[in-house]
Amino acid sequence: MKYKFLIERDKLKEKPQGELGFGKYYTDYMFEMTYTEDEGWHDKKIRPYGPIEVDPSVMVLHYAQETFEGLKAYKNDGKVYLFRPEMNAKRFQSSNERMCMPKIDTEEFINIIEELVNLERDWIPDSEGASLYIRPFMFASEKNIGVKVANKYTFLVSLSPVGQYYKEGINPVKIYVEDKYIRAAQGGTGFVKCGGNYAASLIAQQRAEEMGYTQVLWLDGKERKYVEEVGSMNAMFLIDDTIYTAPIDGTVLPGVTRDSVIKLLDEFDVKLKEEHFTIDFLIDMIEEGRLKEAFGTGTAAVISPIGELGYKGNSYIINEFKTGDLTKKLYDRLTGIQYGRLEDKYGWRREVKNDHC
């Protein structure tokens, strides 16, 4: 078996058994390449997974010039699939543009991932709800203490066999509405997958967990009243016969799963409103019995039903803390396409061919 740029490790690791959790285990290999202004992308290699050596003055450690992506590989009946990787590639380009970092061509981005996933296909779990999480990321690796755009970058891809992101699985989660801290503001980096966004969210996440909540629902950064997104997911709410969700206008991440769910909603003849709406409106809809279901959408959790909102010291139960019919229908349809169990009329599924056998 021959792979481009492969540096073989002396001994392969034992694969994990039992409960996988999320982000606890990593495969034998990862991909790495370097960018400099004069050479472009070069020094491409698939190398043993392990520590990377950086100088204490690398700029990412001081000025946080960094971006990342997240997608999955799925296994079913011996076949391996990716789900809409071209969207991750384009979002990565958008993130890098905002952070003044070099772009990676869509075709090269996908080819790198396919090469690495194919090499590590035996690591892909085939148990219910499990998959191989793929983490591409880039950071400024120039040695320099000074606030400027770096001229050297490192790009890596690591792989991790994972189970359900939330311990609740497809059961409802409790969400805390944050009205003190903000995640994003217009003109900022709310639409970008960069570490700084998530670091700034941790104080609210920690407080939510201390109160027994799984995640945080963020409000807008200006008035603290318009519903935006959950920390790791876009958020959707079924009010009467219509799904309400925040628009993609600079402060909300353009989720791949979000986009896929919107297309499925159209197929299911469910009305959609992508507009700004207030948390007070949402609470009113709960109290009037008009908020039928709520759920988050994201690569890690796929679709996660929301059973309770905590806001200003009060708890608001949604759909008797049960998974709604539409939520379950969307989850089944989406995962069915991802795992190759259902017809893919949208062309979302991409098979990773085992060309190295």
VOGU-3710 file (C-alpha; in Angstrom, 3 decimals, decimal comma):
1> mkykflierd> 0,000/0,000/0,000  1,531/3,299/-1,097  0,442/6,767/-0,044  1,787/10,150/-1,040  4,033/11,820/1,489  3,619/8,980/4,029  6,083/8,743/6,910  5,331/5,362/8,451  5,295/4,865/12,191  7,124/1,954/13,782
11> klkekpqgel> 4,117/0,487/15,538  0,400/1,079/15,074  -1,732/1,945/18,090  -4,407/-0,285/19,546  -7,869/0,908/18,558  -10,203/1,892/21,405  -12,923/-0,476/22,559  -16,271/0,361/24,133  -17,533/3,887/24,721  -15,680/6,360/22,498
21> gfgkyytdym> -16,851/9,674/23,885  -15,881/12,672/21,746  -12,327/13,813/20,997  -10,652/11,346/23,372  -8,824/9,112/20,871  -6,746/9,872/17,781  -5,668/7,736/14,851  -2,164/6,658/13,907  -1,519/9,421/11,373  -2,177/13,081/10,640
31> femtytedeg> -1,491/15,371/7,684  0,816/18,388/7,813  2,049/21,044/5,393  3,680/24,469/5,594  3,025/27,806/3,883  5,493/30,631/3,336  5,106/33,700/1,158  7,943/32,750/-1,159  7,184/29,011/-1,539  3,427/28,783/-1,055
41> whdkkirpyg> 2,196/25,437/0,316  5,007/22,885/0,567  6,558/20,142/2,693  3,406/18,040/2,522  3,424/14,850/4,565  1,274/12,260/6,275  3,147/11,698/9,502  2,592/9,767/12,732  0,085/11,492/14,995  1,907/13,143/17,857
51> pievdpsvmv> 3,238/16,389/19,325  4,283/19,240/17,073  7,272/21,369/18,008  6,805/25,131/17,971  8,969/28,017/19,094  7,696/29,962/22,147  7,418/33,042/19,940  5,157/31,558/17,234  2,563/34,198/16,530  -0,508/32,045/17,105
61> lhyaqetfeg> 0,357/31,772/20,795  0,378/35,542/21,180  -2,098/36,897/18,622  -4,455/33,929/17,992  -4,270/33,876/14,190  -5,895/30,463/13,788  -8,816/28,755/12,013  -10,288/25,278/11,930  -13,015/23,096/10,466  -14,977/20,028/11,525
71> lkaykndgkv> -16,500/17,255/9,428  -16,986/13,508/9,655  -16,394/10,254/7,798  -19,089/7,589/8,051  -18,860/3,847/7,465  -21,644/1,545/6,333  -21,433/-1,902/4,780  -17,709/-1,508/4,092  -18,091/1,839/2,320  -16,788/5,151/3,658
81> ylfrpemnak> -18,509/8,486/3,048  -17,887/12,183/3,593  -20,784/14,627/3,833  -20,637/17,814/1,761  -16,877/18,378/2,259  -16,882/21,094/-0,390  -18,914/23,276/1,997  -16,294/22,844/4,716  -13,583/23,720/2,206  -15,356/26,920/1,175
91> rfqssnermc> -16,126/27,915/4,758  -12,472/27,346/5,627  -11,507/29,683/2,785  -13,938/32,301/4,098  -12,546/31,982/7,626  -8,972/32,297/6,380  -9,811/35,350/4,310  -11,248/37,103/7,385  -8,201/36,142/9,474  -5,713/37,231/6,753
101> mpkidteefi> -4,470/33,669/6,270  -3,668/31,752/3,080  -6,427/29,760/1,412  -6,399/26,123/0,369  -8,023/25,189/-2,913  -11,276/23,221/-2,535  -10,069/20,249/-4,535  -6,786/20,047/-2,613  -8,592/20,365/0,722  -10,860/17,432/-0,150
111> niieelvnle> -8,033/15,359/-1,658  -5,954/15,729/1,517  -8,853/14,592/3,670  -9,712/11,662/1,414  -6,093/10,507/1,344  -5,824/10,577/5,132  -9,263/9,048/5,756  -8,559/6,263/3,290  -5,302/5,449/5,067  -7,128/5,360/8,425
121> rdwipdsega> -10,403/3,770/7,282  -9,991/0,894/9,750  -10,327/3,479/12,536  -13,836/4,463/11,429  -16,315/2,941/13,898  -19,406/1,311/12,463  -21,499/1,279/15,647  -24,776/3,223/15,790  -24,199/6,981/15,915  -20,397/6,680/15,763
131> slyirpfmfa> -18,124/8,199/13,107  -14,631/9,511/12,420  -14,340/13,186/13,310  -12,040/15,144/10,981  -10,330/18,275/12,271  -8,483/20,436/9,699  -6,811/23,457/11,278  -4,291/26,174/10,451  -2,222/28,504/12,594  0,397/31,238/12,265
141> seknigvkva> 3,761/29,561/12,847  6,093/32,476/12,136  8,446/33,285/15,003  7,764/36,924/15,776  6,563/39,054/18,694  4,686/41,799/16,915  1,078/42,452/15,903  0,988/41,884/12,159  -0,095/39,341/9,579  2,212/36,335/9,773
151> nkytflvsls> 4,194/35,131/6,750  4,358/31,456/7,742  1,535/28,997/8,504  1,103/25,344/9,393  -1,897/23,318/8,262  -2,760/19,987/9,871  -5,558/17,428/9,749  -6,174/15,028/12,624  -8,742/12,238/12,912  -10,637/11,004/15,954
161> pvgqyykegi> -13,111/8,097/16,255  -16,120/9,475/18,147  -19,493/8,583/19,570  -22,329/10,988/20,419  -21,238/14,588/21,100  -23,742/15,046/23,916  -24,228/12,303/26,481  -27,985/12,801/25,952  -27,648/11,627/22,330  -30,941/12,256/20,513
171> npvkiyvedk> -32,649/12,975/23,839  -33,400/16,614/24,726  -30,770/18,877/26,285  -31,125/21,830/28,659  -29,944/25,188/27,280  -29,087/28,325/29,264  -29,871/31,697/27,670  -26,862/33,994/28,184  -27,782/37,696/28,501  -24,613/39,135/30,050
181> yiraaqggtg> -21,703/38,002/27,883  -21,725/38,064/24,093  -20,290/35,703/21,510  -20,205/37,913/18,412  -21,000/41,359/17,040  -21,469/42,802/13,564  -18,102/43,405/11,920  -16,403/40,816/14,102  -15,611/37,148/13,563  -18,915/35,499/14,503
191> fvkcggnyaa> -19,173/33,789/11,094  -15,596/32,469/11,342  -14,468/29,157/12,842  -11,568/30,491/14,872  -10,432/29,606/18,362  -10,933/33,099/19,760  -14,699/32,872/19,312  -14,845/29,721/21,390  -12,389/30,905/24,041  -14,551/33,965/24,673
201> sliaqqraee> -17,595/31,720/25,137  -16,107/29,538/27,877  -17,035/31,710/30,843  -20,723/31,488/29,948  -20,440/27,779/29,167  -18,836/27,147/32,546  -21,565/29,044/34,335  -24,262/27,166/32,420  -22,775/23,798/33,337  -22,601/24,788/37,013
211> mgytqvlwld> -26,353/25,361/36,869  -27,015/22,004/35,207  -27,311/23,135/31,587  -25,612/21,462/28,633  -25,018/24,484/26,408  -25,525/28,234/26,010  -27,965/30,035/23,721  -26,369/33,326/22,688  -28,199/36,588/22,135  -27,050/39,408/19,865
221> gkerkyveev> -24,046/41,459/20,900  -25,683/44,893/20,672  -29,036/44,695/22,459  -28,803/41,258/24,140  -32,319/40,372/23,019  -32,207/38,736/19,578  -31,753/34,957/19,459  -28,621/33,861/17,569  -27,122/30,387/18,069  -26,069/27,774/20,590
231> gsmnamflid> -22,355/27,500/21,384  -21,771/24,435/19,211  -24,875/24,495/17,018  -27,235/26,650/15,009  -30,661/26,814/16,676  -34,121/26,250/15,187  -37,577/26,653/16,705  -40,885/25,248/15,422  -43,572/27,830/16,206  -47,032/26,753/15,028
241> dtiytapidg> -46,167/25,330/11,582  -43,043/27,422/10,876  -39,362/27,003/11,728  -37,675/30,185/12,972  -33,889/30,514/12,859  -31,430/33,415/12,956  -30,169/34,639/9,559  -26,584/34,282/8,371  -25,588/37,931/8,350  -22,163/38,106/10,005
251> tvlpgvtrds> -22,666/36,975/13,602  -23,870/33,390/13,111  -21,804/30,507/11,777  -22,988/29,265/8,349  -23,457/25,650/9,403  -23,271/22,779/6,915  -25,906/20,865/8,882  -28,035/24,005/9,103  -27,989/24,382/5,330  -28,848/20,698/4,881
261> viklldefdv> -31,769/20,879/7,325  -33,166/23,925/5,508  -33,229/21,953/2,266  -34,949/19,040/4,009  -37,527/21,400/5,522  -38,420/22,512/2,005  -38,755/18,862/0,973  -41,018/18,222/4,000  -43,145/21,309/3,142  -42,292/22,992/6,446
271> klkeehftid> -42,311/26,794/6,352  -39,099/28,616/7,255  -38,378/32,121/8,513  -34,730/33,201/8,595  -35,118/36,417/10,531  -34,218/38,191/13,754  -36,582/37,396/16,640  -36,290/38,195/20,319  -35,885/35,911/23,302  -39,024/37,534/24,777
281> flidmieegr> -40,967/36,474/21,681  -39,639/32,947/22,122  -40,650/32,837/25,799  -44,122/34,141/24,885  -44,460/31,359/22,322  -43,561/28,765/24,961  -46,070/30,179/27,453  -48,804/30,273/24,808  -48,086/26,675/23,814  -47,154/27,672/20,274
291> lkeafgtgta> -43,475/26,644/20,433  -43,862/22,979/19,463  -40,222/21,880/19,099  -36,688/23,267/19,301  -33,396/21,764/18,215  -29,784/22,544/17,410  -27,977/21,574/14,217  -24,246/20,936/13,869  -21,656/18,491/12,573  -20,734/17,175/16,014
301> avispigelg> -24,234/16,542/17,371  -26,057/16,401/13,980  -29,463/17,335/15,422  -29,987/17,782/19,149  -33,485/18,408/20,561  -33,809/21,231/23,085  -36,118/20,332/25,958  -35,634/23,295/28,277  -34,543/26,928/28,194  -33,223/28,640/31,325
311> ykgnsyiine> -33,642/32,422/31,238  -33,450/35,035/34,017  -33,857/32,446/36,743  -36,848/30,707/35,156  -37,081/27,347/33,407  -39,212/26,894/30,305  -40,017/23,351/29,205  -40,447/22,661/25,483  -42,640/19,812/24,174  -42,837/18,191/27,626
321> fktgdltkkl> -39,066/17,641/27,406  -39,590/15,115/24,612  -37,986/14,748/21,195  -40,428/16,161/18,658  -41,674/14,365/15,569  -40,088/16,832/13,129  -36,787/16,766/15,016  -36,686/12,966/14,865  -37,712/12,935/11,208  -34,923/15,348/10,285
331> ydrltgiqyg> -32,372/13,388/12,332  -33,342/10,072/10,738  -33,316/11,473/7,229  -30,034/13,318/7,603  -28,127/10,486/9,284  -29,636/8,037/6,807  -28,067/10,023/3,967  -24,762/10,483/5,813  -24,338/6,772/6,536  -25,483/5,629/3,103
341> rledkygwrr> -28,688/3,983/4,334  -31,033/6,278/2,403  -31,148/7,700/-1,100  -29,078/10,849/-1,573  -30,963/12,842/-4,189  -29,034/16,009/-3,315  -25,574/14,640/-4,108  -24,355/15,406/-0,584  -22,653/12,097/0,078  -19,142/11,526/-1,286
351> evkndhc> -17,655/8,044/-1,176  -13,992/7,734/-0,232  -12,723/5,128/-2,642  -10,216/2,571/-1,358  -7,820/3,111/-4,258  -4,777/1,852/-2,338  -5,921/-1,752/-1,886
//
